[in-house]
């Protein structure tokens, strides 16, 4: 059959119209590959599982509107509680778009892949993609679409049930990241930032250090829990400073097995300059299973935009009025922290919730609001009942006391969870630390005054100030034991190691 010119024009116009009239109606669904294994397989079961994790997150003072999250991606049995800390911060917040940047675990490729589908599906329902923005990004340099990359990748899908429960309806821009050169980060992040508006949340999916023979990473063999935290917190410090280059250099130097390093680096570049980061929680699979031969670390972090300038103004006021970092606490300030620790323990034992203290409470002095390292020790009839803390300052002191009191009671896996019946027999001790500072030689270390951190290569270890006096060690004996604690030879401290010191102000209820 011959088609005349006018008829041919009509047919071509119809074809052009179909090509330009919007998105195709046919749905292309990327179905769940994790349901029933990595998380619950039914709608009711998964809803209860996610909501259960969210219910256990203690109240955290908001730092403004959340612009970005770093969230782990192991099975919910291991990392679900860590993920909940981040997603609890955005519960009920209206976002119309969520960008999830996840690493590729199964297939090696270069650049960033965005799937050519219309929906992701979990037992909680289907999540529609922002097809227009996905198409826009795939047209940019460094972006592509490899179906095999997304077929069984868990690091992206694992984020979706939490997003579905805390946000309800939103459109998804899913990205899986392969290898990226250093000179490519800025351009890739710029392309992502072009689709990020005030209604967009950006999530970087990453576990942190994978330790043990199973993962081919054994930088130390002693004090694994402590050394893992020091290693992971070194990376966290660069992230909090939004120092992408420093973060990637630290990972290269330590060979820390942070599988989502590239997504984190992209998130750092996408976040606005005035964004403030906060570490929400940290633990490892070793804390969950008590298996320290092989362990994976889980971190939850949030990045807050300024809340009408108020958050920055409060921070500036606090900084301007803060006292010196090594200034001692007054008796009243010590009593406030002890009361806060006691109230945290008793309130959680009674209600399974931590108490709320307003930042404008008159008892919270500038020093109590300053960021300090702090340990909380619990003793029952003179015997250790729990002790957890952090050396690197990363929380206001009063918040650190609340967090570590809770952790000492319910997260120190050397002991069973604290019971309400134990409260009357419990004694609380708090150690407030000065920030670590590097010293040039062992001669600068003062026994009885200084806690010591030793670092050499991938090895590190720490003693609190009271350890050496309790053992009767001099400086050389302290460093010998510290070297062995770090997995070094006894004389490793005298062969190119570096040292940092800090002091502790220790006080208790007795």
C-alpha positions in Angstrom: 0.0 0.0 0.0 1.4 3.4 -1.0 1.1 6.3 1.4 0.7 9.8 0.0 2.8 12.7 1.1 0.0 14.2 3.2 -0.8 10.9 4.8 2.9 10.3 5.5 3.2 13.7 7.2 0.2 12.8 9.4 1.8 9.5 10.4 5.2 11.2 11.2 3.4 13.8 13.3 1.7 11.1 15.2 5.0 9.3 15.9 6.7 12.6 17.0 3.7 13.3 19.3 4.0 9.9 21.0 7.7 10.4 21.5 7.3 13.8 23.2 4.0 13.5 25.1 5.5 12.6 28.5 6.6 9.5 30.3 5.5 6.0 29.0 2.6 4.5 30.8 4.2 1.0 31.0 5.6 0.4 34.5 9.0 -1.3 34.9 9.3 -2.6 38.4 12.5 -3.5 40.2 11.2 -6.0 42.7 12.6 -6.7 46.2 15.5 -9.1 46.4 15.9 -8.7 50.2 12.4 -9.5 51.5 12.4 -12.4 53.9 16.2 -12.5 54.3 17.7 -9.1 55.0 14.4 -7.8 56.4 10.9 -9.2 57.1 9.1 -10.5 54.0 5.5 -9.5 54.7 4.0 -6.0 54.8 2.8 -6.4 58.4 6.1 -7.9 59.5 8.3 -5.3 57.8 6.2 -2.5 59.2 6.5 -3.8 62.7 10.2 -4.4 62.3 11.0 -0.8 61.1 8.6 0.8 63.6 10.2 -1.2 66.4 13.6 0.2 65.5 12.3 3.7 65.3 10.6 3.4 68.7 13.9 2.6 70.4 15.6 5.8 69.2 16.0 8.2 72.2 14.9 11.9 71.7 17.7 13.8 69.9 17.7 17.6 69.9 17.1 18.7 66.2 19.8 20.7 64.6 17.7 22.2 61.8 16.2 20.7 58.6 18.0 17.5 57.6 19.5 17.8 54.2 21.5 14.6 54.1 22.0 11.3 55.9 24.7 8.6 56.0 23.0 5.3 56.7 24.3 1.7 56.9 23.1 -1.1 54.7 23.5 -4.5 56.4 20.6 -6.8 57.2 18.3 -5.2 59.7 19.3 -7.6 62.5 22.7 -6.0 62.4 22.3 -2.4 61.3 18.6 -1.7 61.5 18.9 0.2 64.8 21.7 2.4 63.5 19.7 3.3 60.4 16.7 4.1 62.6 18.7 6.9 64.4 19.0 8.7 61.1 15.5 8.1 59.8 13.9 9.1 63.1 15.3 12.6 62.4 13.2 13.1 59.3 10.0 11.3 60.4 7.0 13.4 59.1 9.2 15.9 57.3 7.8 16.7 53.8 10.3 15.7 51.1 9.1 15.2 47.6 12.3 13.6 46.4 15.0 11.4 47.9 18.3 10.8 46.2 19.9 7.5 47.4 23.6 7.1 46.5 24.8 3.5 47.2 27.9 1.5 46.4 28.1 -1.4 44.0 29.1 -4.7 45.7 28.7 -7.2 42.9 29.7 -5.6 39.6 32.7 -3.4 38.9 32.1 -0.5 36.5 33.1 3.2 36.2 30.9 6.1 37.1 27.3 6.2 38.4 24.5 4.0 37.2 20.8 5.0 37.4 18.3 2.2 36.6 15.9 2.5 33.7 12.8 1.5 35.8 9.7 3.3 37.0 9.4 1.9 40.5 11.2 0.0 43.2 9.1 -2.4 45.2 9.3 -3.7 48.8 6.6 -5.5 50.9 5.4 -2.0 51.9 4.5 -1.1 48.4 6.0 0.6 45.3 8.2 3.7 45.3 8.0 5.7 42.1 11.1 7.1 40.5 11.5 10.7 39.6 11.8 9.6 36.0 12.4 13.1 34.6 15.4 13.7 37.0 16.8 10.2 36.4 16.7 10.9 32.7 18.4 14.3 33.2 21.2 12.7 35.2 21.7 9.8 32.8 22.4 12.4 30.0 25.2 14.0 32.1 28.8 13.0 31.8 29.8 10.1 34.1 26.2 8.7 34.4 24.8 5.7 32.7 22.4 2.8 33.2 23.6 -0.8 33.7 20.7 -3.1 34.5 22.9 -5.8 36.0 24.3 -3.4 38.5 20.9 -2.9 40.1 19.5 -6.4 39.7 20.7 -7.7 43.1 22.3 -4.7 44.8 21.3 -4.6 48.4 22.9 -1.3 49.5 20.2 0.8 47.9 17.1 -1.3 48.5 17.8 -1.7 52.2 17.1 2.1 52.7 13.7 2.0 51.2 11.5 0.5 53.9 12.7 3.1 56.4 12.0 5.9 53.9 8.6 4.5 53.2 7.6 4.4 56.9 8.9 7.8 57.9 8.0 9.8 54.7 5.1 8.1 53.1 4.9 9.3 49.5 8.1 10.6 47.7 9.9 10.1 44.4 13.2 8.3 44.3 16.4 9.0 42.4 18.4 5.8 42.9 22.1 5.8 42.1 24.7 3.0 42.4 28.3 4.1 42.3 31.3 2.3 40.8 34.9 3.4 40.5 35.4 7.2 40.5 38.6 9.1 39.9 39.6 11.9 42.2 39.2 14.5 39.5 35.6 13.4 38.7 34.0 14.0 42.1 33.4 17.7 41.7 31.6 17.4 38.4 29.5 14.4 39.4 28.5 16.1 42.7 27.6 19.2 40.7 25.3 17.3 38.5 23.6 15.7 41.5 23.3 19.1 43.3 21.4 20.5 40.2 18.4 18.3 41.1 18.6 19.0 44.9 16.2 21.6 46.1 14.8 22.4 49.6 12.4 19.4 49.2 15.1 16.9 48.4 16.8 14.6 50.9 20.2 13.0 50.0 21.1 9.6 51.5 24.6 8.0 51.3 24.5 4.3 51.9 27.6 2.9 53.6 28.8 0.5 56.2 32.1 1.4 57.8 35.1 -0.8 58.6 34.9 -4.5 57.7 37.3 -6.1 60.1 38.7 -9.7 60.1 40.0 -12.5 58.0 36.6 -12.8 56.3 37.2 -9.4 54.8 41.0 -9.6 54.4 41.6 -6.7 56.8 43.5 -7.3 60.0 45.3 -4.0 61.0 45.3 -5.0 64.7 44.6 -8.1 66.7 44.2 -6.8 70.3 41.6 -4.5 71.8 39.6 -4.9 68.6 36.5 -3.0 69.8 38.5 0.0 71.0 40.8 0.1 68.0 37.9 -0.2 65.6 36.2 2.8 67.1 39.4 4.9 66.9 39.8 3.9 63.3 36.2 4.6 62.4 36.1 7.9 64.3 39.1 9.1 62.3 37.0 8.8 59.2 34.0 10.4 61.0 36.0 13.4 61.9 36.9 14.2 58.3 33.2 13.7 57.3 32.0 16.1 60.0 34.4 18.7 58.7 33.1 18.0 55.2 36.6 17.4 54.1 36.1 15.1 51.1 39.8 15.0 50.1 40.9 14.4 53.7 38.4 11.6 54.1 39.5 9.8 50.9 43.2 10.3 51.8 42.5 8.9 55.3 40.8 5.8 53.8 43.6 5.3 51.4 46.2 5.7 54.2 44.5 3.3 56.6 43.0 1.0 53.9 39.9 1.2 56.1 37.3 -1.0 54.4 34.5 1.6 54.2 32.5 0.2 51.3 30.4 3.4 50.6 33.4 5.8 50.6 32.5 7.1 47.2 28.8 7.8 48.0 30.0 9.5 51.2 32.5 11.6 49.3 29.8 12.6 46.8 27.4 13.5 49.7 30.1 15.8 51.2 30.4 17.7 48.0 26.7 17.9 47.4 26.0 19.4 50.9 25.9 23.2 51.1 28.8 24.9 52.8 26.8 26.0 55.8 25.6 22.4 56.5 26.4 21.1 60.0 27.1 17.4 60.4 26.3 15.3 63.5 27.2 11.7 64.5 23.9 10.1 65.7 25.1 6.7 66.7 27.9 4.2 66.2 28.3 0.5 67.0 29.6 -2.7 65.3 28.3 -6.2 64.6 30.7 -7.3 67.3 28.6 -5.4 69.8 25.5 -7.3 68.5 27.0 -10.8 68.3 30.0 -10.6 70.5 32.1 -12.0 67.7 35.2 -9.8 67.4 37.0 -12.1 64.9 35.0 -10.6 62.1 33.1 -7.3 62.6 31.4 -4.6 60.5 30.9 -1.1 61.8 27.7 0.9 61.5 27.4 4.7 61.6 24.4 7.0 61.3 25.0 10.6 60.6 22.8 13.6 59.7 23.6 16.9 58.0 21.5 19.9 59.0 20.9 23.1 57.1 20.6 26.4 59.1 17.2 26.8 60.6 16.5 30.4 59.6 20.0 31.3 60.9 19.0 30.3 64.5 21.1 27.2 64.7 24.2 29.1 63.6 23.5 32.0 65.9 23.2 29.6 68.9 26.4 27.9 68.0 28.2 31.2 67.6 26.9 32.4 71.0 28.0 29.2 72.6 31.5 29.4 71.1 31.9 33.0 72.1 31.0 32.4 75.7 32.6 29.0 76.0 35.3 28.6 78.7 38.7 27.1 78.0 38.7 23.4 77.0 40.9 22.5 80.0 38.9 24.4 82.6 37.6 22.3 85.5 34.0 21.8 86.2 32.5 23.6 89.2 30.9 21.5 91.9 27.5 22.6 90.7 28.3 21.5 87.1 29.5 18.1 88.3 26.3 17.6 90.3 24.3 18.6 87.2 26.0 16.0 85.1 25.6 13.3 87.8 21.9 14.2 88.2 21.5 14.0 84.4 23.2 10.6 84.2 21.0 9.3 87.1 17.8 10.7 85.5 18.7 9.2 82.2 19.2 5.7 83.7 16.1 5.8 85.9 13.8 7.3 83.3 14.8 4.7 80.6 14.6 1.8 83.1 11.0 3.0 83.9 9.7 4.2 80.5 12.1 2.9 77.9 12.6 6.6 76.9 15.4 9.0 77.8 14.5 12.3 79.4 14.6 15.6 77.5 16.6 18.6 78.6 16.0 21.9 76.9 19.2 23.6 75.8 18.1 26.8 77.5 17.8 25.1 80.9 19.6 27.4 83.3 21.6 24.5 84.7 23.3 24.0 81.3 26.3 26.3 81.5 28.4 27.1 78.4 31.0 24.5 79.6 28.3 21.8 79.8 27.2 22.7 76.2 30.8 22.6 74.8 31.9 19.5 73.0 34.1 17.3 75.2 35.1 13.6 75.3 33.4 11.8 78.2 33.1 8.4 79.8 30.3 7.2 82.1 31.2 4.3 84.5 28.6 2.4 86.4 29.5 0.4 89.5 27.3 -1.9 91.5 28.4 -2.5 95.1 31.9 -1.4 94.1 32.1 -3.7 91.0 32.1 -2.6 87.4 28.6 -2.7 85.9 29.2 -0.9 82.6 31.6 1.7 81.1 31.2 3.4 77.7 32.4 6.7 76.4 34.2 8.6 73.6 37.6 10.2 73.6 37.2 12.4 70.5 34.8 15.4 71.3 31.7 15.0 69.1 28.8 16.0 71.3 27.9 18.7 73.8 29.1 17.5 77.2 25.6 17.1 78.7 24.4 15.1 75.6 27.5 12.9 75.8 26.7 12.1 79.4 23.1 11.2 78.5 24.2 9.0 75.6 27.0 7.3 77.4 24.9 6.7 80.6 22.3 5.0 78.4 25.1 3.0 76.5 26.8 2.0 79.8 23.5 0.6 81.1 22.1 -1.1 78.0 24.8 -1.2 75.3 27.9 -2.5 77.1 27.8 -6.1 75.9 30.1 -7.3 78.6 27.1 -7.1 80.9 23.4 -7.9 80.7 21.0 -5.0 80.2 20.5 -2.9 83.3 17.4 -3.7 85.4 15.2 -1.2 87.3 15.7 -3.2 90.4 19.5 -2.4 90.3 19.1 1.3 90.6 19.4 1.6 94.3 22.8 -0.3 94.3 24.2 1.7 91.3 27.0 4.2 91.6 27.8 6.6 88.8 31.2 7.9 87.9 31.9 10.4 85.1 35.3 11.2 83.4 35.3 14.4 81.4 38.3 14.5 79.0 40.2 17.3 77.4 40.7 17.1 73.7 43.8 15.0 72.7 46.8 16.9 71.7 50.0 15.6 70.0 53.2 15.6 72.0 56.7 15.4 70.5 58.2 12.7 72.7 57.5 10.4 75.6 59.2 12.9 77.9 56.1 15.1 77.6 53.9 12.4 79.1 53.0 12.9 82.8 51.9 9.7 84.6 48.8 10.3 86.7 47.9 13.3 84.7 47.8 12.2 81.1 45.8 9.6 79.2 47.9 8.4 76.3 47.0 7.5 72.7 49.7 5.7 70.6 49.6 5.5 66.8 51.9 3.8 64.4 50.7 2.9 60.9 47.4 1.2 61.2 47.9 0.4 64.9 46.6 2.5 67.8 45.6 2.1 71.4 44.7 4.2 74.4 44.9 4.3 78.2 42.9 6.5 80.4 44.9 8.6 82.9 44.1 6.4 85.9 45.4 3.2 84.3 49.1 3.7 84.8 48.9 4.8 88.5 46.6 1.9 89.3 49.2 -0.5 87.8 52.2 1.3 89.3 53.8 1.8 85.8 56.3 4.5 84.9 56.3 6.1 81.4 58.3 3.4 79.7 56.3 0.6 81.3 53.1 2.3 80.2 54.2 2.7 76.6 55.4 -0.9 76.6 52.0 -2.2 77.6 50.3 0.3 75.3 52.4 -0.9 72.4 51.3 -4.5 73.0 47.7 -3.4 73.4 47.9 -1.8 69.9 49.3 -5.1 68.4 52.9 -3.8 68.2 56.1 -5.3 69.6 56.8 -4.3 73.2 59.3 -1.7 72.0 57.1 -0.5 69.2 56.6 2.8 71.0 60.3 3.6 70.5 60.3 2.9 66.7 58.5 5.8 65.0 55.2 5.8 67.0 53.4 9.1 67.7 51.7 10.1 70.9 48.8 12.2 71.9 47.8 13.0 75.5 44.6 14.1 77.3 43.5 14.7 80.9 40.4 13.6 82.7 38.4 15.1 85.5 36.9 12.2 87.4 34.0 12.6 89.8 31.2 10.4 91.1 28.2 10.2 93.4 30.3 9.1 96.3 
